[in-house]
Amino acid sequence: MKNLSNVQQKQQTIVQTVADALEAQARAEIPGMVQCWFTVEYQLFPGSLLLNFQFENEPALAAAAPDLLKWQKRLSTAMLKKGVVLKDMRKNLKFTLLGPED
């Protein structure tokens, strides 16, 4: 893996900070939420950002599904506060059963 540039390191810090904050909120508010993980291609940032909320099972995922838009808005708002505009927030956060290694 190549080293990140200074700009990419700043982007990574922003994403990590926002992801950690949203993960803490989600664990408190959404039953069955296991973890939050993200993928990003820094040369295509912020369009390539994908935050994933992992759930422990299908019933927990199905119960949380109606709140997906609320969490997408929270991600968009948190990123905007850090100076990053997400053009289509619906593409940047997903609910899933898969983990980062899957």
C-alpha positions in Angstrom: 0.0 0.0 0.0 1.4 3.4 -1.0 1.7 6.2 1.5 -1.1 8.8 1.6 -0.4 12.4 0.7 -1.0 15.1 3.3 -4.4 15.9 1.7 -5.4 12.2 1.7 -4.3 11.9 5.4 -6.6 14.9 6.2 -9.4 13.2 4.4 -8.8 10.0 6.2 -8.9 11.8 9.5 -12.2 13.5 8.7 -13.8 10.2 7.6 -12.5 8.3 10.6 -13.7 11.0 13.1 -17.2 11.1 11.5 -17.4 7.3 11.3 -16.4 6.9 15.0 -19.0 9.5 16.1 -21.8 7.9 14.0 -20.9 4.4 15.1 -21.2 5.5 18.8 -24.6 7.1 18.1 -25.8 4.1 16.1 -24.8 1.5 18.7 -26.7 3.5 21.3 -29.8 4.0 19.1 -30.1 0.9 16.9 -30.5 -2.5 18.4 -28.3 -5.2 16.7 -25.8 -2.8 15.1 -22.4 -4.4 15.4 -19.9 -1.9 13.9 -19.4 0.8 11.4 -16.7 0.5 8.7 -15.9 2.4 5.6 -14.1 2.2 2.2 -12.8 5.1 0.2 -10.7 5.8 -2.8 -9.0 9.0 -1.9 -8.4 10.1 -5.5 -12.2 10.0 -6.0 -13.1 11.5 -2.6 -15.8 12.3 -1.5 -17.8 10.5 -4.1 -16.1 7.1 -3.4 -16.9 7.2 0.4 -19.0 4.3 1.5 -19.8 4.0 5.2 -21.3 0.6 6.2 -23.4 -0.1 9.3 -23.0 -3.8 10.0 -25.8 -5.7 11.7 -25.7 -9.0 13.6 -28.6 -10.6 11.8 -31.4 -10.2 9.2 -34.1 -9.2 11.7 -32.0 -6.4 13.2 -31.2 -5.2 9.7 -34.9 -5.3 8.7 -35.9 -3.4 11.8 -33.3 -0.7 11.1 -34.1 -0.3 7.4 -36.8 2.4 7.9 -34.2 4.6 9.6 -31.6 4.4 6.7 -32.5 7.8 5.3 -32.2 9.4 8.8 -28.6 8.0 9.1 -27.7 9.1 5.6 -28.7 12.6 6.5 -26.7 12.5 9.7 -23.6 11.4 7.7 -24.2 14.2 5.2 -24.6 16.8 8.0 -21.5 15.6 9.9 -19.4 15.6 6.7 -20.7 19.1 5.8 -19.7 20.4 9.3 -16.1 19.2 8.4 -16.2 21.0 5.1 -17.0 18.0 2.9 -20.1 18.1 0.6 -21.6 14.7 -0.3 -23.5 15.2 -3.6 -25.7 12.1 -3.2 -25.9 11.1 0.4 -27.9 7.9 -0.5 -24.7 6.5 -2.1 -22.5 7.1 0.9 -24.1 5.0 3.7 -25.5 1.5 3.6 -26.9 -1.0 6.1 -25.4 -4.5 5.6 -24.8 -7.9 7.2 -21.3 -8.1 5.7 -18.2 -7.2 7.6 -15.0 -5.5 6.2 -13.4 -8.8 5.5 -16.4 -10.3 3.5 
